[in-house]
């Protein structure tokens, strides 16, 4: 599977965000001063940067593309945003877990789709 530069950049953002959350859960010494709120804010920001960096088509093209992909990723993105809000406001670790999982799934789905489009596969662009 071949991915473009934008997806590599997005992958780096996701790795940093997920890595931060995992090291925090493991109580690594260099992140022990962080709390749920700061980790959630970092994961949210890095996830948004990943999303912004990996958007291959323009917004108009996205709306004309696969409706199932658009709806699925929109639902996942909304769930990630809600989880981020809950984890930031209520310091809820379960919401942080949901945020991290949603971020990973969004990244994986998008990267696979983009890799198919990058390879010129028309199947990756169909609903």
OpenMM code with the backbone's topology and positions (N, CA, C; nanometers):
from openmm import Vec3, app, unit

residues = "UNK UNK UNK UNK UNK UNK UNK UNK UNK UNK UNK UNK UNK UNK UNK UNK UNK UNK UNK UNK UNK UNK UNK UNK UNK UNK UNK UNK UNK UNK UNK UNK UNK UNK UNK UNK UNK UNK UNK UNK UNK UNK UNK UNK UNK UNK UNK UNK UNK UNK UNK UNK UNK UNK UNK UNK UNK UNK UNK UNK UNK UNK UNK UNK UNK UNK UNK UNK UNK UNK UNK UNK UNK UNK UNK UNK UNK UNK UNK UNK UNK UNK UNK UNK UNK UNK UNK UNK UNK UNK UNK UNK UNK UNK UNK UNK UNK UNK UNK UNK UNK UNK UNK UNK UNK UNK UNK UNK UNK UNK UNK UNK UNK UNK UNK UNK UNK UNK UNK UNK UNK UNK UNK UNK UNK UNK UNK".split()
positions = [
    Vec3(0.0853, -0.1170, 0.0000),
    Vec3(0.0000, 0.0000, 0.0000),
    Vec3(0.0897, 0.1231, 0.0000),
    Vec3(0.0632, 0.2096, -0.0944),
    Vec3(0.1409, 0.3310, -0.1070),
    Vec3(0.0561, 0.4495, -0.0622),
    Vec3(0.1134, 0.5379, 0.0184),
    Vec3(0.0393, 0.6563, 0.0614),
    Vec3(0.1168, 0.7810, 0.0247),
    Vec3(0.0432, 0.8882, 0.0059),
    Vec3(0.1031, 1.0144, -0.0324),
    Vec3(0.1622, 1.0891, 0.0862),
    Vec3(0.2281, 1.1982, 0.0561),
    Vec3(0.2946, 1.2799, 0.1582),
    Vec3(0.1957, 1.3310, 0.2629),
    Vec3(0.0794, 1.3759, 0.2191),
    Vec3(-0.0183, 1.4298, 0.3144),
    Vec3(-0.0626, 1.3241, 0.4151),
    Vec3(-0.0805, 1.2003, 0.3673),
    Vec3(-0.1183, 1.0930, 0.4592),
    Vec3(-0.0030, 1.0545, 0.5509),
    Vec3(0.1186, 1.0681, 0.5049),
    Vec3(0.2336, 1.0429, 0.5936),
    Vec3(0.2399, 1.1472, 0.7049),
    Vec3(0.2114, 1.2704, 0.6704),
    Vec3(0.2077, 1.3770, 0.7715),
    Vec3(0.0961, 1.3494, 0.8718),
    Vec3(-0.0219, 1.3120, 0.8207),
    Vec3(-0.1346, 1.2793, 0.9082),
    Vec3(-0.0996, 1.1620, 0.9994),
    Vec3(-0.0317, 1.0631, 0.9449),
    Vec3(0.0101, 0.9461, 1.0231),
    Vec3(0.1015, 0.9889, 1.1370),
    Vec3(0.1926, 1.0799, 1.1104),
    Vec3(0.2832, 1.1284, 1.2156),
    Vec3(0.2048, 1.1976, 1.3270),
    Vec3(0.1067, 1.2796, 1.2912),
    Vec3(0.0243, 1.3465, 1.3933),
    Vec3(-0.0508, 1.2440, 1.4782),
    Vec3(-0.1076, 1.1425, 1.4137),
    Vec3(-0.1832, 1.0404, 1.4868),
    Vec3(-0.0909, 0.9597, 1.5778),
    Vec3(0.0262, 0.9250, 1.5291),
    Vec3(0.1220, 0.8498, 1.6115),
    Vec3(0.1597, 0.9294, 1.7363),
    Vec3(0.1840, 1.0577, 1.7194),
    Vec3(0.2209, 1.1413, 1.8348),
    Vec3(0.1046, 1.1486, 1.9344),
    Vec3(-0.0176, 1.1712, 1.8846),
    Vec3(-0.1338, 1.1809, 1.9732),
    Vec3(-0.1627, 1.0519, 2.0468),
    Vec3(-0.1665, 0.9420, 1.9742),
    Vec3(-0.1926, 0.8119, 2.0356),
    Vec3(-0.0768, 0.7743, 2.1281),
    Vec3(0.0448, 0.8018, 2.0859),
    Vec3(0.1616, 0.7734, 2.1694),
    Vec3(0.1579, 0.8495, 2.3010),
    Vec3(0.1161, 0.9748, 2.2946),
    Vec3(0.1036, 1.0542, 2.4169),
    Vec3(0.0010, 0.9925, 2.5105),
    Vec3(-0.1148, 0.9558, 2.4570),
    Vec3(-0.2198, 0.8960, 2.5399),
    Vec3(-0.1724, 0.7641, 2.6011),
    Vec3(-0.1081, 0.6811, 2.5221),
    Vec3(-0.0618, 0.5510, 2.5717),
    Vec3(0.0453, 0.5686, 2.6790),
    Vec3(0.1394, 0.6587, 2.6580),
    Vec3(0.2431, 0.6804, 2.7599),
    Vec3(0.1831, 0.7401, 2.8868),
    Vec3(0.0787, 0.8222, 2.8721),
    Vec3(0.0128, 0.8778, 2.9899),
    Vec3(-0.0583, 0.7671, 3.0675),
    Vec3(-0.1299, 0.6787, 2.9945),
    Vec3(-0.1967, 0.5664, 3.0612),
    Vec3(-0.0963, 0.4748, 3.1291),
    Vec3(0.0223, 0.4630, 3.0719),
    Vec3(0.1265, 0.3776, 3.1298),
    Vec3(0.2012, 0.4483, 3.2433),
    Vec3(0.1621, 0.5714, 3.2730),
    Vec3(0.2235, 0.6515, 3.3794),
    Vec3(0.3728, 0.6710, 3.3588),
    Vec3(0.4119, 0.6966, 3.2360),
    Vec3(0.5529, 0.7240, 3.2074),
    Vec3(0.5956, 0.8502, 3.2825),
    Vec3(0.7171, 0.8517, 3.3345),
    Vec3(0.7638, 0.9636, 3.4172),
    Vec3(0.7555, 1.1007, 3.3495),
    Vec3(0.7809, 1.1052, 3.2195),
    Vec3(0.7845, 1.2357, 3.1535),
    Vec3(0.6467, 1.2923, 3.1233),
    Vec3(0.5393, 1.2173, 3.1487),
    Vec3(0.4037, 1.2695, 3.1287),
    Vec3(0.3196, 1.2628, 3.2561),
    Vec3(0.3825, 1.2323, 3.3682),
    Vec3(0.3068, 1.2146, 3.4922),
    Vec3(0.2420, 1.3439, 3.5415),
    Vec3(0.2904, 1.4583, 3.4981),
    Vec3(0.2310, 1.5841, 3.5414),
    Vec3(0.1078, 1.6226, 3.4600),
    Vec3(0.0807, 1.5493, 3.3530),
    Vec3(-0.0355, 1.5789, 3.2694),
    Vec3(-0.1623, 1.5196, 3.3313),
    Vec3(-0.2767, 1.5791, 3.2993),
    Vec3(-0.4042, 1.5242, 3.3430),
    Vec3(-0.4872, 1.4880, 3.2205),
    Vec3(-0.6066, 1.4348, 3.2436),
    Vec3(-0.6944, 1.3921, 3.1337),
    Vec3(-0.7213, 1.5088, 3.0393),
    Vec3(-0.7444, 1.6261, 3.0962),
    Vec3(-0.7765, 1.7429, 3.0134),
    Vec3(-0.6629, 1.7761, 2.9158),
    Vec3(-0.5410, 1.7822, 2.9642),
    Vec3(-0.4298, 1.8207, 2.8769),
    Vec3(-0.4020, 1.7141, 2.7711),
    Vec3(-0.4146, 1.5872, 2.8079),
    Vec3(-0.3943, 1.4804, 2.7093),
    Vec3(-0.5065, 1.4847, 2.6055),
    Vec3(-0.6296, 1.5072, 2.6497),
    Vec3(-0.7430, 1.5157, 2.5571),
    Vec3(-0.7285, 1.6327, 2.4609),
    Vec3(-0.6848, 1.7460, 2.5115),
    Vec3(-0.6650, 1.8626, 2.4255),
    Vec3(-0.5567, 1.8336, 2.3216),
    Vec3(-0.4488, 1.7708, 2.3645),
    Vec3(-0.3399, 1.7377, 2.2719),
    Vec3(-0.3855, 1.6386, 2.1653),
    Vec3(-0.4559, 1.5327, 2.2071),
    Vec3(-0.5036, 1.4322, 2.1111),
    Vec3(-0.6026, 1.4956, 2.0131),
    Vec3(-0.6907, 1.5811, 2.0635),
    Vec3(-0.7875, 1.6489, 1.9762),
    Vec3(-0.7165, 1.7384, 1.8755),
    Vec3(-0.6236, 1.8185, 1.9217),
    Vec3(-0.5508, 1.9088, 1.8318),
    Vec3(-0.4719, 1.8315, 1.7264),
    Vec3(-0.4044, 1.7264, 1.7691),
    Vec3(-0.3260, 1.6464, 1.6744),
    Vec3(-0.4166, 1.5730, 1.5758),
    Vec3(-0.5321, 1.5272, 1.6223),
    Vec3(-0.6284, 1.4629, 1.5324),
    Vec3(-0.6832, 1.5600, 1.4295),
    Vec3(-0.7097, 1.6828, 1.4722),
    Vec3(-0.7588, 1.7846, 1.3779),
    Vec3(-0.6505, 1.8219, 1.2773),
    Vec3(-0.5268, 1.8307, 1.3226),
    Vec3(-0.4159, 1.8566, 1.2304),
    Vec3(-0.4009, 1.7426, 1.1303),
    Vec3(-0.4164, 1.6196, 1.1778),
    Vec3(-0.4085, 1.5032, 1.0884),
    Vec3(-0.5176, 1.5112, 0.9836),
    Vec3(-0.6375, 1.5422, 1.0266),
    Vec3(-0.7502, 1.5514, 0.9342),
    Vec3(-0.7286, 1.6622, 0.8317),
    Vec3(-0.6850, 1.7764, 0.8781),
    Vec3(-0.6636, 1.8894, 0.7868),
    Vec3(-0.5504, 1.8624, 0.6885),
    Vec3(-0.4486, 1.7915, 0.7329),
    Vec3(-0.3343, 1.7672, 0.6444),
    Vec3(-0.3626, 1.6586, 0.5416),
    Vec3(-0.4553, 1.5683, 0.5711),
    Vec3(-0.4785, 1.4538, 0.4821),
    Vec3(-0.5953, 1.4720, 0.3867),
    Vec3(-0.6675, 1.5818, 0.3966),
    Vec3(-0.7812, 1.6019, 0.3071),
    Vec3(-0.7291, 1.6127, 0.1650),
    Vec3(-0.7572, 1.5087, 0.0866),
    Vec3(-0.7058, 1.5033, -0.0496),
    Vec3(-0.7923, 1.5833, -0.1451),
    Vec3(-0.9246, 1.5556, -0.1528),
    Vec3(-1.0053, 1.6352, -0.2451),
    Vec3(-1.0467, 1.7658, -0.1793),
    Vec3(-1.0940, 1.8580, -0.2584),
    Vec3(-1.1518, 1.9788, -0.2031),
    Vec3(-1.2865, 1.9451, -0.1420),
    Vec3(-1.3454, 2.0377, -0.0698),
    Vec3(-1.4721, 2.0116, -0.0025),
    Vec3(-1.5826, 1.9805, -0.1024),
    Vec3(-1.5840, 2.0519, -0.2150),
    Vec3(-1.6835, 2.0268, -0.3189),
    Vec3(-1.6727, 1.8859, -0.3735),
    Vec3(-1.5504, 1.8401, -0.3964),
    Vec3(-1.5285, 1.7035, -0.4447),
    Vec3(-1.5730, 1.6018, -0.3410),
    Vec3(-1.5505, 1.6322, -0.2141),
    Vec3(-1.5904, 1.5422, -0.1065),
    Vec3(-1.7419, 1.5244, -0.1060),
    Vec3(-1.8147, 1.6330, -0.1259),
    Vec3(-1.9608, 1.6257, -0.1273),
    Vec3(-2.0130, 1.5476, -0.2475),
    Vec3(-1.9399, 1.5468, -0.3571),
    Vec3(-1.9814, 1.4719, -0.4762),
    Vec3(-1.9325, 1.3267, -0.4727),
    Vec3(-1.8523, 1.2917, -0.3751),
    Vec3(-1.7956, 1.1567, -0.3660),
    Vec3(-1.8899, 1.0594, -0.2983),
    Vec3(-1.8345, 0.9577, -0.2392),
    Vec3(-1.9099, 0.8512, -0.1740),
    Vec3(-1.9894, 0.9050, -0.0547),
    Vec3(-2.1195, 0.8895, -0.0616),
    Vec3(-2.2055, 0.9349, 0.0484),
    Vec3(-2.1823, 0.8515, 0.1749),
    Vec3(-2.1621, 0.7216, 0.1584),
    Vec3(-2.1426, 0.6369, 0.2760),
    Vec3(-2.0121, 0.6741, 0.3482),
    Vec3(-1.9082, 0.7051, 0.2720),
    Vec3(-1.7813, 0.7472, 0.3314),
    Vec3(-1.7998, 0.8801, 0.4044),
    Vec3(-1.8673, 0.9742, 0.3397),
    Vec3(-1.8911, 1.1057, 0.3984),
    Vec3(-1.9721, 1.0940, 0.5272),
    Vec3(-2.0791, 1.0154, 0.5239),
    Vec3(-2.1631, 0.9991, 0.6429),
    Vec3(-2.0868, 0.9257, 0.7530),
    Vec3(-2.0196, 0.8177, 0.7171),
    Vec3(-1.9463, 0.7398, 0.8171),
    Vec3(-1.8379, 0.8202, 0.8868),
    Vec3(-1.7577, 0.8908, 0.8085),
    Vec3(-1.6509, 0.9704, 0.8699),
    Vec3(-1.7064, 1.0913, 0.9454),
    Vec3(-1.8184, 1.1449, 0.8994),
    Vec3(-1.8816, 1.2561, 0.9714),
    Vec3(-1.9342, 1.2099, 1.1071),
    Vec3(-1.9958, 1.0925, 1.1104),
    Vec3(-2.0451, 1.0377, 1.2370),
    Vec3(-1.9276, 1.0107, 1.3311),
    Vec3(-1.8224, 0.9473, 1.2801),
    Vec3(-1.7044, 0.9207, 1.3638),
    Vec3(-1.6414, 1.0501, 1.4139),
    Vec3(-1.6309, 1.1492, 1.3267),
    Vec3(-1.5744, 1.2775, 1.3666),
    Vec3(-1.6579, 1.3459, 1.4729),
    Vec3(-1.7902, 1.3367, 1.4594),
    Vec3(-1.8796, 1.3942, 1.5594),
    Vec3(-1.8648, 1.3224, 1.6929),
    Vec3(-1.8563, 1.1896, 1.6884),
    Vec3(-1.8347, 1.1135, 1.8119),
    Vec3(-1.7017, 1.1501, 1.8767),
    Vec3(-1.5982, 1.1684, 1.7952),
    Vec3(-1.4676, 1.2086, 1.8485),
    Vec3(-1.4768, 1.3459, 1.9151),
    Vec3(-1.5481, 1.4371, 1.8521),
    Vec3(-1.5631, 1.5711, 1.9079),
    Vec3(-1.6403, 1.5682, 2.0404),
    Vec3(-1.7463, 1.4888, 2.0454),
    Vec3(-1.8230, 1.4754, 2.1698),
    Vec3(-1.7357, 1.4132, 2.2786),
    Vec3(-1.6626, 1.3077, 2.2437),
    Vec3(-1.5727, 1.2439, 2.3409),
    Vec3(-1.4680, 1.3424, 2.3903),
    Vec3(-1.4154, 1.4238, 2.2999),
    Vec3(-1.3172, 1.5243, 2.3402),
    Vec3(-1.3780, 1.6224, 2.4397),
    Vec3(-1.4976, 1.6701, 2.4088),
    Vec3(-1.5641, 1.7641, 2.4995),
    Vec3(-1.5887, 1.7047, 2.6369),
    Vec3(-1.6375, 1.5812, 2.6397),
    Vec3(-1.6653, 1.5141, 2.7674),
    Vec3(-1.5364, 1.4928, 2.8464),
    Vec3(-1.4320, 1.4492, 2.7779),
    Vec3(-1.3062, 1.4233, 2.8495),
    Vec3(-1.2419, 1.5523, 2.8994),
    Vec3(-1.2580, 1.6602, 2.8261),
    Vec3(-1.1998, 1.7887, 2.8674),
    Vec3(-1.2794, 1.8514, 2.9816),
    Vec3(-1.4114, 1.8515, 2.9698),
    Vec3(-1.4951, 1.9175, 3.0708),
    Vec3(-1.5056, 1.8351, 3.1989),
    Vec3(-1.5283, 1.7044, 3.1841),
    Vec3(-1.5525, 1.6197, 3.3012),
    Vec3(-1.4321, 1.5369, 3.3452),
    Vec3(-1.3184, 1.5525, 3.2781),
    Vec3(-1.1971, 1.4768, 3.3101),
    Vec3(-1.2246, 1.3256, 3.3101),
    Vec3(-1.2981, 1.2816, 3.2093),
    Vec3(-1.3425, 1.1424, 3.2002),
    Vec3(-1.2458, 1.0614, 3.1135),
    Vec3(-1.1774, 0.9660, 3.1773),
    Vec3(-1.0805, 0.8833, 3.1041),
    Vec3(-1.1469, 0.7942, 3.0001),
    Vec3(-1.2688, 0.7483, 3.0266),
    Vec3(-1.3393, 0.6649, 2.9280),
    Vec3(-1.3661, 0.7436, 2.8002),
    Vec3(-1.3963, 0.8708, 2.8146),
    Vec3(-1.4177, 0.9551, 2.6971),
    Vec3(-1.2859, 0.9745, 2.6212),
    Vec3(-1.1749, 0.9833, 2.6945),
    Vec3(-1.0442, 0.9919, 2.6297),
    Vec3(-1.0167, 0.8652, 2.5496),
    Vec3(-1.0517, 0.7498, 2.6047),
    Vec3(-1.0360, 0.6230, 2.5310),
    Vec3(-1.1185, 0.6286, 2.4027),
    Vec3(-1.2438, 0.6733, 2.4124),
    Vec3(-1.3301, 0.6834, 2.2941),
    Vec3(-1.2706, 0.7796, 2.1913),
    Vec3(-1.2138, 0.8900, 2.2381),
    Vec3(-1.1498, 0.9862, 2.1491),
    Vec3(-1.0323, 0.9230, 2.0755),
    Vec3(-0.9483, 0.8520, 2.1467),
    Vec3(-0.8314, 0.7884, 2.0858),
    Vec3(-0.8747, 0.6815, 1.9849),
    Vec3(-0.9723, 0.6000, 2.0219),
    Vec3(-1.0205, 0.4949, 1.9313),
    Vec3(-1.0806, 0.5573, 1.8057),
    Vec3(-1.1635, 0.6605, 1.8219),
    Vec3(-1.2236, 0.7272, 1.7058),
    Vec3(-1.1160, 0.7887, 1.6163),
    Vec3(-1.0130, 0.8456, 1.6756),
    Vec3(-0.9030, 0.9035, 1.5988),
    Vec3(-0.8318, 0.7965, 1.5169),
    Vec3(-0.8048, 0.6828, 1.5796),
    Vec3(-0.7369, 0.5736, 1.5089),
    Vec3(-0.8230, 0.5220, 1.3941),
    Vec3(-0.9525, 0.5019, 1.4192),
    Vec3(-1.0418, 0.4500, 1.3148),
    Vec3(-1.0535, 0.5500, 1.1998),
    Vec3(-1.0700, 0.6774, 1.2308),
    Vec3(-1.0771, 0.7795, 1.1253),
    Vec3(-0.9497, 0.7814, 1.0417),
    Vec3(-0.8361, 0.7759, 1.1088),
    Vec3(-0.7082, 0.7743, 1.0372),
    Vec3(-0.6977, 0.6508, 0.9480),
    Vec3(-0.7314, 0.5340, 1.0012),
    Vec3(-0.7187, 0.4098, 0.9248),
    Vec3(-0.8104, 0.4093, 0.8030),
    Vec3(-0.9358, 0.4465, 0.8219),
    Vec3(-1.0320, 0.4482, 0.7108),
    Vec3(-0.9874, 0.5468, 0.6034),
    Vec3(-0.9472, 0.6645, 0.6456),
    Vec3(-0.9051, 0.7671, 0.5495),
    Vec3(-0.7780, 0.7275, 0.4765),
    Vec3(-0.6825, 0.6722, 0.5485),
    Vec3(-0.5553, 0.6345, 0.4863),
    Vec3(-0.5755, 0.5226, 0.3845),
    Vec3(-0.6562, 0.4240, 0.4191),
    Vec3(-0.6836, 0.3155, 0.3241),
    Vec3(-0.7552, 0.3701, 0.2011),
    Vec3(-0.8510, 0.4564, 0.2222),
    Vec3(-0.9238, 0.5167, 0.1090),
    Vec3(-0.8300, 0.5980, 0.0209),
    Vec3(-0.7481, 0.6795, 0.0832),
    Vec3(-0.6549, 0.7628, 0.0066),
    Vec3(-0.5509, 0.6777, -0.0657),
    Vec3(-0.5071, 0.5692, -0.0026),
    Vec3(-0.4096, 0.4814, -0.0673),
    Vec3(-0.4694, 0.4194, -0.1928),
    Vec3(-0.5962, 0.3807, -0.1858),
    Vec3(-0.6637, 0.3273, -0.3034),
    Vec3(-0.6784, 0.4312, -0.4122),
    Vec3(-0.7123, 0.5536, -0.3729),
    Vec3(-0.7253, 0.6621, -0.4697),
    Vec3(-0.5887, 0.6993, -0.5269),
    Vec3(-0.4868, 0.6941, -0.4408),
    Vec3(-0.3504, 0.7266, -0.4827),
    Vec3(-0.3013, 0.6275, -0.5879),
    Vec3(-0.3432, 0.5031, -0.5701),
    Vec3(-0.3019, 0.3992, -0.6650),
    Vec3(-0.3866, 0.4013, -0.7912),
    Vec3(-0.4860, 0.4907, -0.7939),
    Vec3(-0.5708, 0.5012, -0.9121),
    Vec3(-0.6819, 0.3983, -0.9153),
    Vec3(-0.7103, 0.3408, -0.7999),
    Vec3(-0.8137, 0.2386, -0.7931),
    Vec3(-0.9513, 0.3037, -0.7906),
    Vec3(-1.0329, 0.2808, -0.8920),
    Vec3(-1.1674, 0.3389, -0.8900),
    Vec3(-1.2542, 0.2806, -0.7803),
    Vec3(-1.2218, 0.1611, -0.7321),
    Vec3(-1.2998, 0.0986, -0.6261),
    Vec3(-1.2913, 0.1804, -0.4969),
    Vec3(-1.1824, 0.2475, -0.4740),
    Vec3(-1.1675, 0.3255, -0.3516),
    Vec3(-1.2556, 0.4486, -0.3524),
    Vec3(-1.3033, 0.4885, -0.4666),
    Vec3(-1.3819, 0.6093, -0.4768),
    Vec3(-1.5307, 0.5817, -0.4858),
    Vec3(-1.5706, 0.4561, -0.4983),
    Vec3(-1.7121, 0.4203, -0.5048),
    Vec3(-1.7715, 0.4069, -0.3661),
    Vec3(-1.9049, 0.4246, -0.3548),
    Vec3(-1.9703, 0.4072, -0.2234),
    Vec3(-1.9623, 0.2650, -0.1734),
] * unit.nanometer
topology = app.Topology()
chain = topology.addChain("A")
for resn in residues:
    res = topology.addResidue(resn, chain)
    for name in ("N", "CA", "C"):
        topology.addAtom(name, app.Element.getBySymbol(name[0]), res)
